[in-house]
Amino acid sequence: MKKITMLLIILFTSIACASTQVKPIQVLMITGGGWHDYKKQAPVLKEAIESQINAEVTIKWTSTKEHPLSPTENKLPEVFKGDFCKGYDVVFHNHCQVFFKDDDAINKVIDNHIKNKVGVIMTHGSFHTWFKTKREAWDRICGINSIRHHHNSPLKIEVTDKTHPVMKALGTDGWQTEKGELYETSLKKTTQSLATGTTLTGAKHTEECIFSHTNLGIKMFGTTLGHDTSTMEQDVYKKMMALGILWAANKLDKDGKVSPGYQKKITVLK
C-alpha cells in the first residue's frame, strides 16, 4: 500500500512539474548597419533579456560594418529575405539600414511579420531604417514617422502613461541618460505614447520617445532611445526591453504581471 501511495505521489508530482514547464520565448534579434556600435549593443541586449526572462535570443546581422554604409550598398539585407520570422515569437529590430528604397520589398518584410504573428520590438536606429523611401511601407510596423534627430545631449525621460502594462511593471516616473540622440517623432493614430524625452544641454527639445501600438494583428513596443551603448546598459533600459518582449509575446497581463514560468529575475530599480 505504501509503495502504491508513493508511486501515486511521484506520478502526480511529475504531472504537476510538467504542467508548469513552459517553452522559452524565441526572440530573433536583427542587428547591424552603420552609425551605431552594434557589436557592443547586441551582446548587452541579449544578456539583459536572457538573464531576466525565460527567453532565448538568436542574433542575426544585416551588416557587420562599423562605419556608415555607402549609398551604393542599397540591397535588401539577406536576413530579411524569405520566411525569416518563422519559428520566432518576437522579432527585435536594432539596426540602421538607410539607402534601400524598394517599398514593395519592404512591404514583404512587414508581411512576413504578420504572417507569422510575431511580436515586435524596435529601438533607436530601426526607426530611421529605410527613411529614404516614402515611409509608407516601414511606418506600418514602426507606428511612427521619424527621419531626423536633434543634437547629441543627455536626455531626461518622463513617463507620461502609466496605464500600459510595460510602464506599470517598469515602476518609475522617469530617468536620465548620460548621452543620447533624440529623434523627432510623429506618431500614427494607432500608436500609444508612453514617455517623452527632453534634451538637457543646448537647445531644449522634447519628443515622444517610448510608444507601443497594436496594428496589423501584431503588437509593437518601441523606443527611439539607445543611440549610445551606455543607455542600453542602464538597469531601467534593460528592464524595459525585457518587459517589452513579454508584452509583445502576450506574457504580460494588463496589470503588468508576468505569466507563470516566464520571469527569472527582473531587475529591481533603485
PEURPE-V438540 format. One record per backbone hydrogen bond with DSSP energy under -1.0 kcal/mol. NH is the residue of the N-H (numbers start at 0). CO is the residue of the C=O. If there is no record, write none. Layout:
BEGIN
nh | co
NH | CO
NH | CO
END
This chain:
BEGIN
nh | co
4 | 0
5 | 1
6 | 2
7 | 3
8 | 4
9 | 5
10 | 6
11 | 7
12 | 8
13 | 9
14 | 10
15 | 11
16 | 12
17 | 13
18 | 14
19 | 15
24 | 53
26 | 55
27 | 89
28 | 57
29 | 91
30 | 59
33 | 95
37 | 35
40 | 36
41 | 37
43 | 39
44 | 40
45 | 41
46 | 42
47 | 43
48 | 44
49 | 45
50 | 46
52 | 48
53 | 261
54 | 52
55 | 24
57 | 26
59 | 28
61 | 30
72 | 69
73 | 71
79 | 76
80 | 77
83 | 81
85 | 82
87 | 84
88 | 25
89 | 25
90 | 118
91 | 27
92 | 120
93 | 29
95 | 31
102 | 100
105 | 101
106 | 102
107 | 103
108 | 104
109 | 105
110 | 106
111 | 107
113 | 109
114 | 110
115 | 111
117 | 112
118 | 88
119 | 218
120 | 90
121 | 220
122 | 92
123 | 222
125 | 122
126 | 123
127 | 124
129 | 96
130 | 127
132 | 129
138 | 134
139 | 136
140 | 137
141 | 137
142 | 138
144 | 185
149 | 181
152 | 179
155 | 197
156 | 174
157 | 195
158 | 172
159 | 193
160 | 193
167 | 163
168 | 164
169 | 165
170 | 166
174 | 156
176 | 154
183 | 147
185 | 144
187 | 142
190 | 187
191 | 211
193 | 209
194 | 209
195 | 157
196 | 206
197 | 155
198 | 204
199 | 153
206 | 196
208 | 194
209 | 194
210 | 221
211 | 191
212 | 219
214 | 217
217 | 214
219 | 212
220 | 119
221 | 210
222 | 121
223 | 208
230 | 227
232 | 228
233 | 230
237 | 233
238 | 234
239 | 235
240 | 236
241 | 237
242 | 238
243 | 239
244 | 240
245 | 241
246 | 242
247 | 243
248 | 244
249 | 246
250 | 245
252 | 256
255 | 252
258 | 250
261 | 258
263 | 51
END
